[in-house]
Structure formats: structure tokens, C-alpha cells
Amino acid sequence: MSDVIKSLSARLNPAADKPVASPTREEAEAAVRTLLRWAGDDPNREGLQDTPKRVAKAFREFYSGYAEDPSEILDKIFSEVEGYDDIVLVRDIPFYSHCEHHMVPFYGVAHVAYYPTKGVVGLSKLARLVDAYARRLQTQESMTSQIATAMVKAIEPRGVAVMIEAEHMCMSMRGIQKAGAMTLTTQFTGVFKKDPAEQVRFLTLVRNGRG
């Protein structure tokens, strides 16, 4: 079936837009046992008997970002800031995520900055926003864009700058196996996108104080 026909079929079939029912905990654990057998081990041996339960529990934590609403994280703005309208930067926010292609970790730090208009958000909220997107199956590029877009929608700043630096285990422990290689992504909006000097200022502030 061609892509055009598939697309048309999805629009004509309302059922195609319905979310897929979430599997039960028991189904998730059974899937882990299947993968253990696929890997070549025996899920019934002593060391692996409780592994399916542990993996299911770990997945709830790894992917807890799906239950987070970014708009709710940024729903409170503090307007009484004595007229402050300069850059706000939270640097070196650590995060752990999982690549959507191989479901192996990538991790690093995020740097998030903005120019406030209506007010400022709590600094911890920016760290929570990073986690909300990191704790999902991700690509680094998408995560960078999602953080910036969520901030633009929620607090309407004059500009947002996001930079993420991460090491990907799908590149370090498999495939090309180049441990230590870092990937850097950026997303700029508003004044950061229009004015290269603002990008330089952001990058300078991020790099200052690093050895």
C-alpha cells in the first residue's frame, strides 16, 4: 500500500487515531522473559527470576516523562522581580534519557536560557522540564527542540536558548564503538535566533567557569 493510500485510510478510519491500550504489568514482564530467552539466557534461573519485575519497575522510572505535562510544570510565573528583564540561564542540568532507535541510554547536561517578559519561572522548573522530556524515548535533536518550544508556549519570553551536550551509548558501546564522543545540539528562538551576538553571549556564559 502506498504512503498516500495509507495516509488517506488513516483519515477515513477514526479508529486509527485511537490510542493503543496500555499492556498490563504481567504482559510487560512476559515480554522481558521473552527478551531474556532471545538473548540466550534462561529467565527461570535463580539470578533472573525477579528480573522481569525489576525491569518493569525500572521502565516506569525511565519513562516517567510521558506522565508529565510540560505546561503544568511552567504554569506559575513570578511577576514581582523588580523589573528584571535580562537573561536567565540555568547551566549544567544533568539528565539521562534513552535513544528511541536502540533503547540504550544517552546522557549529559542541558543549558537553558531565556529573556523574561511577563515574569520568571522557578529555577527548579527548568530542571523538571528537562527531565520531563528526557524521561521518554528520545532523540537529542527532538528533545532540544521540545524544551525550547514548551518554554515559548508557556512563558512567552523574548527568546529561548537551549543547548544539550550528551554521550550516546548506541555510539559508545555498540556500532562504531567510539566512547567519549559528544554530541551537541542547540535551539534558538526570538532574540537569540535573530541576533548572533545573543547566541555568542549565551555560549560564553555556558562556557565560563569550566576549567
N, C-alpha and C positions, 0 to 999 in steps of 0.2 A: 504494500500500500504506500502510495507516495506521501510525502510530508504534507502536501496541500490537502489531500483527502483526509489524512489523519487529523489535521487541524480543524477541517470542516466538520468531521464526525464528532469531535470533542465539543464543538459549539452547539451542535444539534442534539447532543445527548446530555441532558442535565446531570445524569448520574455520574458522568465523567469528572465533574467538578467536586463531587462529594469526597470528604476526607476519608482515607482508609482507616478502618477501625484499628486501634492500637492492640497489639498482641498482649496476651496475659503474661504474667511473670513466669508461669510454668512453660509457656511456649518459648519465651526468651531463653530460659535455662536449657530447654531441649535443643535449641539452636546452638548453644555453646557446646553441648556434648557432641553434637554433630561435627562442629569445627575441630574439637579435640581429636575425634576419630580421623578426620580429614588430615590433620597434622601428623598422624601416625602414632598417637598415644591411646591409652585405654582410660576413658573417663571414669571407669569403675575402680581403678587402683586407688589406694589409700590417699595419696597426695593430691588427687584430682577430684575426689568425691564431692567436696564442697566448692570446687572452683566455679561451676555454673552459677551458684548463688552469689558468690563473691563478684563475678563478672557482671551479673545483672545489677547488683547494688552499685558497683563502680560506674556502670553506664549511666545510672540515674544522676550521679555526681558529675561525670564528664560532660554530659549533655543537658545539664540543668538550665542552660541558657534558653532552651526552647520554651520554658515556662515563664520567662522574664519578658515583661513589656517595657521596652526602652522608653516609651513616652511616659510611663509611670515613674521610672527612675528619675527622669528630669522634670517632674511635674511641679516642683517647688522652686521658685525663683526669689532670691533675696534682693529687693529693690533698694533697701537702705544701705548703700555702700559709699556714702559721702561723695557722690558724683564720679566714682571711679569708672573710667571707660577705656583703660589701657589693656594691654594683652594679659590674659590669664593662661598660665602654662602649668600643666602637671606632667612632669617628666619621669621616665623610667618606671612606668607602671608594668609590673611583671604579669605575664599571662601564660596559660597553657591551653592549647587547642589541638584539634585533630583534623588532619587532611581528609577532605571528602573523597579523594581519589583512592587512597590506600588505607584509610582509617588508622594511620600511625601519627604520633604526636608531632607538632611543631610548637616551638615556644620561644619567648623572647621578651621584649619590652615595647610598650606603646608610649608615644608622646602626644599629648592632646592639648591644643591651644585654641583660644577664641577671643574675639573682641566683643565684650558685652554691650547690649543696648538697653534692654528692659531691666537688667539686673544680672546677678551671678547665681550659679548653682553651687551647692555644697561640693567641696573638692572630692570628697569620697564618692560622690555620684558619678564622677567621670571614671573612676576606677571600676565602679559597679557596671557602668555602661560597657567598658572594655570587656569585662567578664561575661556580660550577657551575650555578647556576640562571639567571644572566644569559646564559650562552652557549648558549641554546636559543631557539626561537621562543616568545615570551612575551607576556603582558600584565603590566603593572606590578602590578595587583592580585593576580594569581596568584603572581607572584614574591615579593611581600611576605609572603603567607601561607605559601608553601613554605619560606622561610627560617626563619620562626618555628616551624613545625611540625617541621622537621628538628631544630632545637635542642631542642625539648621531648622528642622521642623519644630523642635521643642522650645528652643530659646531665642530663635530669630536673631542671631548675632550678626555683627558686621562682617565677620569672616571666621572660618574654622580652618585649622591646620592639624592634620593627623599624620604621624609617621610611625611605622612599625618596623622593627628590626627583629628577625627571627631566624632560627636554625630549624631546618626541616629534616626529621628523621627519615622521611622517604628518600631523601638525597644522601643522608649520612650513613644509615645502616643497611640500605638496600640500593639496588640500581647502580648508580655511578660511585657510591660509597665515598663521598668527599666530606668527611667530618670537619666541622668548623666553618664551612661555607655559610655566609649570612646573606639573607635576602632582605632588601629594604624597599618599602613601598610608601608612597605619600599621596595625600589627597588634600587639595586646597580649594576653598570656596571664598566668595566675597572678596574682601580687600587682599587676602593672601593670594588669591588667584590673579587678581588684576595688577597687583604691584609686586614686581620681582624683589624690591627692597624689603618688603614684608616677609617674603619667603626667606631671604638671607637673614633677617633678624630672628625669625623662628629657628632656623637651623643653627645660628650662632648661639642662641640661648640653650638649645638642646645640647650642644657640644661643650659648652662652658662647664668647667668643673669636672671634666672627665680626664683626670690624669694630666 
